Amino acid sequence: MAAYSDLTNDVLEHITNFLAFPDHYRFGAVCKNWRSVSKRRRYPPVPQLPWLVLGEEKETRKRKFYSLSDAKHYSIEIPELHGRYICGSSHGWLFAVDIKINGTLVNPFTRECYELPPFPSFSTKTDVTTLVEKVLSDYKGGPRNFTFEEMRTLIVFKAILSHDPKERSDFTAMIMFGKFRTPAFWRSGDLCWTVVDGPEVSMHDIVYFKGNFYVLSPGNELYVVDFESKPKLIEVGPQVDIEGIPAQRYLIDFNGNLLLIERFCECVEEKVEELLNVTVEFNVMEPNLEENILYEWHHLDDFAVFLGRNSSIYVNSYHFPKCKRNGIYFTHTTDSHSAEKFGCHDLGVFHMTNKTISKFYSDEVFPPLVGSPVWFTPNPWSF
């Protein structure tokens, strides 16, 4: 039998096409030849399960990740993410905010970056610091002194991309910022963010779907972003009566369908002197923009979706034996103060078949961190 080191490059390249992301890096660590092969793949990798982006280790400052494929935590040295809060992920890129409230778009594994302009303020006379203090006074119930560490977690609620910047140079970034989670966009090359005019209600989610950005309001009104001379929101979707008040609503591009998913939580009193939100159920619906109604979905077949402050992610569980089919994987969404103090307790997978919730991780809670964990799928350029 020939030694593994004698395998030809064509054979080695073929092998790398079937490796999960952690195994790809182990492959490259075997020897110089294998590492060289791992860096010049000619074909797209196999589908990958998302990772969770967590905080960083205080001693080493390495960024912590949780891999679903092998149920392990990984600590990786990524200087571009040192001390940064993650407020979104899209197409294998992370939106990171530093202690001075500066935003950067980072590919954590190729370490490429785009420096983003200062985040928009409520008026041209309001600087970023004043903006943050206003947002926090609205959230917390009154003015007080805040650290920048606290401030930056409430500036941007979510951030996504229209395309992978490595595939299209004319990509657009969209954020939801401030008290009302107002949409604003930035195109590569712009000097500043452009705020999108719309109703002053706290928006729930945003998605890029078939060439347009769609925004969802608390009343399930669906808007499309109009990029004309004065960008604005135009209502295009149905408004329906809601039973109960969802803690959060999500929009997802699911296999060519635009889905609206409602997440319901309950307050429970733990051993701590504070009430914590715990997810209990999800509803899945499909807006029909032509008939102006919502169709309820009772199953996702072999697929699983991943909800959080990331661009919509879905995978076919057929490719991943450890992935729960017909399931909704969700991340902790309680405010950052709770996450820092008690850890990220509200993570799990909702099974649509029997409407139960189970854990996808072994630890009782994830360690405390600033903000919420974010789902992240490495793109092909990361391999």
Salt bridges, closest charged atoms under 4 A:
ASP10 OD1 - ARG42 NH2 3.59
GLU13 OE2 - ARG40 NE 3.49
GLU13 OE1 - ARG42 NE 2.87
ASP23 OD1 - ARG26 NH1 2.58
ASP70 OD2 - ARG26 NH2 3.70
GLU77 OE2 - HIS82 NE2 3.09
GLU80 OE1 - ARG111 NE 3.03
GLU112 OE2 - LYS166 NZ 3.37
ASP138 OD2 - LYS134 NZ 3.88
GLU149 OE2 - ARG152 NH2 2.63
GLU150 OE2 - ARG144 NH2 3.26
ASP170 OD2 - ARG168 NH2 2.85
ASP205 OD1 - LYS158 NZ 2.58
ASP226 OD2 - LYS232 NZ 3.12
GLU262 OE2 - ARG249 NE 3.67
ASP301 OD1 - HIS299 ND1 2.87
ASP302 OD1 - ARG325 NE 2.87
ASP346 OD2 - ARG263 NH2 3.24
GLU364 OE1 - LYS359 NZ 3.58
